[in-house]
Amino acid sequence: MVLIQPTDAGFSLPFCFVQPTMRYTFRNLFRFLLVVALAFTARHKSSASEIQPNILWITSEDNGVSWVSCYGGTNAQTPAIDQLADEGFRYLHCFDNAAVCAPTRSCWITGMYGISNGTQPMRSRNDIPHDKIKYYPDLLKAAGYYTSNESKTDYNIGGREDKECWDYPGGKKKFGWRLRKPNQPFFSIVNIVDSHESRAHGSLDEVTKDPATMKLFSYHPDLPIIRKNYAKYAEAVERMDGKVKETLDALKADGLYDDTIIIYNSDHGGVMARSKRFVYASGVHCPLVIRIPEKYKELYPAAEPGMTVDRIVSFVDMPKTWLSLAGANIPETFQGTIFLGSDAKLAPQYHLSFRERADERLDNVRMIRDERYAYHKNYMPYAPAGQHLAYLWKAQATAAWEQHHREGKTNEITGRFFRPRVSEEFYDNEADFDNVHNLIDAPEQQSKIADLKAALRAKQLELHDSGLLPEKMRERRAAANNVTIYEMVRDKALYPLERYLDASDLALARDKSNLATFTKQLSDSDEGMRWWAVVGMHLLGPDASSAKAELKQSLQDESHEVRMIAAWTLVNLGDDTEALACLNNLLFQGSTNETMLHNVLDWMGEPALPLIKKYLDQGGNRQGRYGIGILGRIGEIQGW
């Protein structure tokens, strides 16, 4: 006897006992399977397109899992979120793709990784082909939903007004679901700003929580100011939790609590220095809690409410999943994986995060991880993680940490933030959530590292990773060819990604046997290849001395980015006359990449000081978007 019981998340057919006799022919079995398939199809349609549940998405700003008490955080108490987790499902492995707000929200609105469409640098607002890339609220509206957003947009995309895609984009009225037509299903976002980084800025005099009770990340020195700043932010998180309760109470008052799928998560990690903006665990590991009313229990991701879910969820998965729950059309451009409901797919094996320019500071990192292990590739390892960034330094804790380091009081762990990095990092997040013990050379981890490196390259190729050229270089190339970055990176003639990945791997390896290859690449017709060649020479340090003549030729390169790194490399090699003259010309005659130039002058350190003083003495701009600029900050430190 063969026992067959078709089941799928709440749907089941009666037991069918199939005797292995002649009367159960292949045709009979085929008919049986057809009945099963039709039953599954009927259930799929009813759960996806006919039910159309209300969806409330509550987002808070800047707080990672360490600040939420149901995830084990002790600095702040979050009873409203904890209660939601008791009534719903708490996801253990939810990760942001970008670690900072605008690139993250670009991922959310398009359902695409920022690196795939050129929207990964902070507030770049590069255009995308809007005829090809739809925003998910448009698709929800087409499926009959009323959409509201209170009220953060910040989508980092040009060519379209951010608020245009929403029925109600936020304003004087609260709880936008109240504006819908009778019985119309709604999708509403309530974005809570109380936990934003700015709430950690300013005076610490009014802090009421006990700083002594604060648990610090191990990379922060235990200083009174840092403890007080933690306490100040913990109070902000608790105010945020109060706003979560206020939102849920409004839903209950409207009689909608048991008709609405409720999602809570933060928009990325944070907020004390080395979390937000960085793809370490404290910057990307985020809370995700989902409450599903009992009437939709066929959507439960685990057996019953109150349980945890340990599958990987990436932020890029969310818009695709919300569309699926609503029974809306999902275009092929959406790159995530549906993680909830009848259309849920198997969890991806890995999650990918990226980091590039944040405000005035350049960086370029890719991180790929599974539930436990993370591999980081630093494409700009010469840039310290802890380079001064005006907005980040508005928190007293950051300034105190930097001063502690300048006084020589930090150790290997607390001082590493301010030093240049290695090319690769690897962490066991289960044993080392703070990501302070780099295991990249551990013999027992080499197999896992190889797997993650291979997976990263495959994902970069799949997504057409646009970040293998400096930001301004790729913008110039796209403009010169009258295409968006999205279109450019999908044209191998304009953007040979495999070549760039190979070239960058050679550069980051810091192997002097590659010097001859770099020397040859300095004559390549593609400025991207010349970029990686000069970066490779720079990372070789003294082992690049025999290539000084070629580096001097690069001081005349068409690409100002190549000139800058060639000049810096020559300065480091003790041959600085022509190099400093090149940098002087770029600083005073103009550059196609002024942001990179200011970063390079800062990274150079003491040899660049005369140039910077001359620039400031001649009235050069000291300010940036959020306060003092890079060169103005150097002048401030030097007393100019």
Secondary structure, 3 states (H helix, E strand, C coil): CEEECCEECCEECCCEEECCCCCCCHHHHHHHHHHHHHHHHHHHHHHHHHCCCEEEEEEECCCCHHHCHHHCCCCCCCHHHHHHHHHCEEEEEEECCCCCHHHHHHHHHHCCCHHHHCCCCCCCCEECCCCCCCCHHHHHHHCCCEEEEECCCCCCEECCCHHHHCCECCCCCCCHHHHCCCCCCEEEEEEECCCCHHHHCCCCCCCCCCHHHCCCCCCCCCCHHHHHHHHHHHHHHHHHHHHHHHHHHHHHHCCCHHHEEEEEEECCCCCCCCCCCCCCHHHHEEEEEEECCHHHHHHCCCCCCCCEEEEEEECCHHHHHHHHHHCCCCCCCCCCCCCCCCCCCCCCCCEEEEECCECCECCCEEEEECCCEEEEEECCCCCCCCCCCCCHHHCHHHHHHHHHHHCCCCCCCCCHHHCCCCCEEEEECCCCCCCCCCCCCCHHHHHHHHHHHHHHHHHHHHHCCHHHCCHHHHHHHHHHCCCCHHHHCCCCCCCCHHHHHHHHHHHHHCCHHHHHHHHHHCCCCCHHHHHHHHHHHHHHHHHHHHHHHHHHHHHHCCCHHHHHHHHHHHHHCCCCHHHHHHHHHHHHHCCCCHHHHHHHHHHHCHHHHHHHHHHHHCCCCCEECCEECHHHHHHHHHCC
